[in-house]
Amino acid sequence: MPNRPPPPDMTPLASLAILLGVIMVLAGVTQSDRIPGWAADYGTALTILAIGAYLLVAGRVLHWGIGELLDPARSR
């Protein structure tokens, strides 16, 4: 098995990921009053799917950033 280089240190990106995740979640919360209009324009199912996908991405980015800051040296 060939020697592989160590994985790059992603800790500097973790704080940016946390900031981005928080901004995304806050943007979703502040725009929640527009959801009924989107549902009327585009349909309830599509609106729910789009909001769910958006919040899942925001949550995953936030989760990754917190995980990197709490345990940056874990083996991969």
C-alpha positions in Angstrom: 0.0 0.0 0.0 1.6 3.3 -1.0 2.2 6.0 1.5 -0.4 8.7 1.4 0.1 12.3 2.4 -1.7 13.3 5.5 -5.1 14.9 5.0 -5.0 18.7 4.8 -5.8 20.7 7.9 -9.3 22.0 7.5 -9.5 23.8 10.8 -9.1 27.4 9.3 -12.2 26.7 7.2 -14.3 25.5 10.2 -14.9 29.0 11.5 -16.0 30.2 8.1 -18.3 27.2 7.8 -19.9 28.0 11.2 -20.4 31.7 10.1 -21.9 30.6 6.8 -24.2 28.1 8.5 -25.4 30.6 11.0 -26.1 33.2 8.3 -28.0 30.7 6.2 -30.2 29.6 9.1 -30.8 33.2 10.2 -31.7 34.1 6.6 -34.1 31.2 6.4 -35.8 32.3 9.7 -36.1 35.9 8.7 -37.7 35.1 5.4 -40.3 32.7 6.9 -43.0 35.3 6.5 -42.7 34.9 2.7 -43.4 31.1 2.7 -47.2 31.4 2.1 -46.5 33.5 -0.9 -44.0 31.1 -2.3 -46.4 28.2 -1.7 -49.1 30.1 -3.6 -46.8 30.9 -6.5 -44.9 27.6 -6.8 -46.9 25.0 -5.0 -46.8 23.7 -1.4 -44.8 20.6 -2.1 -42.1 22.3 -4.1 -41.8 25.0 -1.5 -41.5 22.5 1.4 -38.9 20.5 -0.5 -36.9 23.6 -1.4 -36.9 25.0 2.2 -36.1 21.5 3.6 -33.1 21.2 1.2 -31.9 24.7 2.0 -32.1 24.1 5.8 -30.4 20.7 5.5 -27.5 22.2 3.7 -27.3 25.0 6.2 -27.4 22.5 9.1 -24.8 20.2 7.5 -22.4 23.1 6.9 -22.8 24.2 10.5 -22.4 20.7 11.8 -19.2 20.2 9.8 -17.7 23.4 11.1 -18.5 22.7 14.7 -17.2 19.1 14.3 -13.9 20.4 12.9 -13.4 22.9 15.7 -14.2 20.4 18.4 -12.1 17.5 17.1 -9.7 18.7 14.4 -7.2 15.8 14.9 -9.5 12.9 14.5 -8.4 10.1 12.2 -10.2 9.9 8.9 
